[in-house]
Amino acid sequence: MLALAVSAVGTGAVLAVNTVGEKPPDPRPVARSFAQAWAGGDLDAMYRELTPRARRENPRTTFDDAYARSAATASLRRVRVAGPVHVRAGTATVPMVAVSKLFGDVPGTLTVPLAEVDGQYLVAWKPFMTFPGLTDGETLERVYKVPKSRGAILSKDSEPLAIGPRDARRYPAGTPFALITGFVRTPESMADLAQRRTLGWSDEEYGQAGLERSLDPTLSGRPGVRLVARSADGQGRRLAGHAGRHPHNVKTTLSVPVQEAAVTALGDRNGGIVVLDAQSGALRAAVGNALTGLQPPGSTFKTVTASAALESNKATLSSEYPFEKFHEINGFKLKNFHKELCGGTLENAFAESCNSVFAPLAVEVGAKRMNEMAVRYGFNRQPSIHYAVPTSVYPKAESLTSDLQLGVTGIGQGGVVATPLQMASVAQVVAGGGLMHPPYVAQQPISGSDREPSHRVIPRSVAAGVAQMMQAVVAYGTGQPAQSSLATVAGKTGTAELGPGIKSDAWFIGYAPAQAPQVVVAVLIVHGGVGGTTAAPIARQVIDAALQNP
């Protein structure tokens, strides 16, 4: 026997015809299918489960946009089904977990309103179904609590270099620290603003240069954030969240008297000066373009070439070389800078900075070993320091396709570029007996575990040989103007040629006291001329100041 049942639904009618004794349709499969399609990211399959009325009221674009907005608000990676479907009074519930980039795993219950249409259940979809845990009438919001203060930047002796809130920042140390501390300001581009908003900030001032920028996460703190279900009456219900991070002061390694002395020594010249602690790598001073100026290092790079030659047994300090004005490679005459006769022992050739010796020596060492030694000294690597600086560059071995190209790199030209910071690290390795102590500038609250550990670059015996040659440079070679009355100085001059008609860059790298190093210095004067004449006396002035302010 057949039984007919007619029930009014809204303005229409749904006719359900059941054979006597036949079970009614099960609403659970459609809810399960909808949830599993969401977990699989299949919006097409989800939309197919909707009732005709839900589709009329929510076109596909509206449906897709609703899920996209919720996903963006929750920084949603994916959802997953976490339990069985339960049904009560025409509504299914599905335990689910929203996996969020910002909030981690957020458990919640997906409520699925159901309607019986033509003898089967479909989803009577509503906008609250775009995130597990929302109820009818609620919308999803992300709410931030932004720190109001900003940490101070302090010297190694706790003198304030930058203090005050972000909207009233002050720099008590003044001009000597202007470039290294940087400044704060509001975002000036839409790209900056968009990036800041992803972190919970909007138009608040933030670090735009120097340490203000590189240390901004510590100085600014981090906004707290909550994921909130907002009801129509404005009430908010917390779904997930995490506390922010309070701003912290940063105690740097910078020395006010040494920084001031370096600023005075540089004057109005275009260039940069770096001072490092020889035994730790701590940055004591950085002025001008010391941390950002990439320039050919010229003959200061012979420190690296000499290390490679000694380690590979291609030379010893007593190896003899002919006195020449130039050395011909691939038909090209590589001349000494002053076109002088230059040669003798390796030590003498280093002291007098003989291109005619070190270019062919680089060829003898080979491209692979030269590149490996440069990389060990820090070239082509991201810098360790908390500062937005570019990397130094030494050409890849496979790009050095001729002996001439390789020879030119051995004297610090031909695509080799470095900042004064990088070349100070080169000198620090020699001062450290072959150990590199990677430069750093933030000592508190940055933990020691955040710093790159010290590591060996060259054997102690090789470092001792290079150190002896660097002492010869200042004792009787091109670096004599770096001699100090306070201590014996070891160093290397550099005169980097930039092209026809362009005045060369002047370099000096070194450390003192030579027998028990305390301070390392690198000086670059762009278009400064000859390294020994221009950069070496500046280095002496800075070394003296650093030794007097240990």
Protein Blocks (a to p, Z undefined) as FASTA:
>chain_A
ZZdddddehjbccdddddehiacddfklmmmmmmmmmmnopaklmmmmpcfklmmmmcfk
lmmmmmmmmmmmnopabdcdfbdcddeehiacdddddddfklopaddddddddddeehia
cddddfklmpghiaehiacdddddddfbdcddddfkopafbgcjfklcccfklmmlmmmn
opadddfbfklmmmmmmnopakbccdfbhjllmmmmmmnopaddddddddfkopacdfbd
cddddddddddfbdfklmmmmmmmnmmadcddddddfknopafbdehjllmmccdekjml
mmmmmmmmmmnopacfklccdddfbdceehiacddfklpacedjfklmmmnopaklmmmm
mmmnopklmmmmmmmnopaiacfbdcdddddddddfklmmbfklmmmmmnopahiacdfk
lmmmmmmmmmnoopacdddfbfbfcdfklpccdddfbdfklmmmmmmmmmmmmmmmmmlm
mpcfkbccddddddddfbehiacdddddddddfklcfbdcddddehkbpfklmmmmmmmm
mmmmmmmmZZ
